[in-house]
Every structure is written in C-alpha cells, then in structure tokens.
Amino acid sequence: MGTNKYMTLFAVELDKRGEEFNVRALSDHPGTIVTNLSQNLSDEEMRSNRAFE
C-alpha cells in the first residue's frame, strides 16, 4: 500500500474522530512535479520508487 493510501485512511479516521468536535480532516494528492531529478535513474529504479503509477 502506498503512502498516499495511508494518508487517505488516516484522514478518514481523523475525520470520524473529529466529528463530535465539528472538526474535519481531508487528504489530497499533491500531484506530480515534472523535473529532471530522475534523469539518471534506470527504469528499474523508477519502478521501485513507483514513478510509473
């Protein structure tokens, strides 16, 4: 399970727990930033970092 899924599950649980205090919790994926940082990584390294998901 990826980190994004854990953060979503965390937000869902936190939202439930905060309901009685009128507090909401949300989770949003920050998106992708296009850079040249990965230009020297192999496809194998990219896959292991889940860059192709």
N, C-alpha and C positions, 0 to 999 in steps of 0.2 A: 504494500500500500504506500503510495507516495505521500510526501509531506503535505501537499495541498489537500488530500483527502483527510488527513489527520486534523488539519486546521479547520476544515469544514465540520467534522464531527465534534471538535472542541467547541466551535461556535454554536452548534445546535444544542449541545448540552448546557453551555453557559447561558444561552437564551432561555432555556427551560428553567434553570435555577434563578434567573433574574426576574422572571415574570411577576412574582409576588411583590417585587420592589419597583415594578414598572421600568425595568432596565432591559434593553435589547442588546443582542450580540449578533454581529454579521461577519461573514467571511467572503472575501472577494479575491479572485485570482489576479495578481498584478499584471499579467500579460507577459509578452516576450519583448525583450530589448535586443535589437539587431546590432551586434558589434563584431569586431574581428578577433575577439578574445579567444575564440575556439579554432582559429585558423591552423594552428599547429597540432591539433588533436586528431588522432586517427578515428575512423568510423567506429571502431570497437570502443574507444574511449568515449565517444559521443553517445553511443548506445548505452554504455554502463552508467552514464550521467543522465539518461533518459531524455536526451536532447531531441529525439525523434518522436516523442509522444504528442 
